[in-house]
Amino acid sequence: MSNGLIQLLDPEAVVLGSDASTNEEIIRILAARLEALGYVKSSYADAVVRREMTIPTGLPLERADNVAVPHTDPEHVLKPGVAMGTLKRPVTFANMEDPDEKLPVGLVFLLAINDKDKQIDTLQTVMVTIQNPAALDGLRTARTFDDVRAILG
C-alpha cells in the first residue's frame, strides 16, 4: 500500500503503544512531539483539546477500536505535519457525527495544518488509510516506525 500519509508523518511524531488513558492525554503527548519538532506553537495543545470538546473528531469504523483525527485552527501551526499515536488500550472520543455517542479509539492522527485550503487534502490523505482495514490492523500492531513505513510506504 502506498499513500501520501507517510510523507506527512515525522518519525519522531509517531508514538506506538501509548499508555495514555484519556483522549486529552494522547492529544497532549502527540502535540508535545509536534511542538518539540517545530511544527506547532505552544498554544496548539490547549487549542486542540478545547476544539475536541466542542467539535469532536472520533470516526466510527464499526471496529473494536476506532480512529480520531483531532486538529485545530491554522494560527497555532508553524508548518504542516501529522503526528500518529496508537494506544495499548482504546480511549474515549466523542463521535464526530453524533457527539453524544462515545467511541473507543485506538489510533489517533493529530493534524497540524497551517493552510485551510490544504485541510481537505490532508484529511483525504488520512482517510485513504482509515478506509483500509488491513492498514489499520497493521498500524495497531506496529512496533517501530519501520513497521509503519512498511504499511504506508
Secondary structure as UniProt FT lines:
FT   HELIX           5..8
FT   STRAND          9..18
FT   HELIX           23..36
FT   TURN            37..38
FT   TURN            42..43
FT   HELIX           44..54
FT   STRAND          58..59
FT   STRAND          66..68
FT   HELIX           74..76
FT   STRAND          81..95
FT   TURN            99..100
FT   STRAND          102..112
FT   HELIX           116..130
FT   HELIX           133..141
FT   HELIX           145..152
//
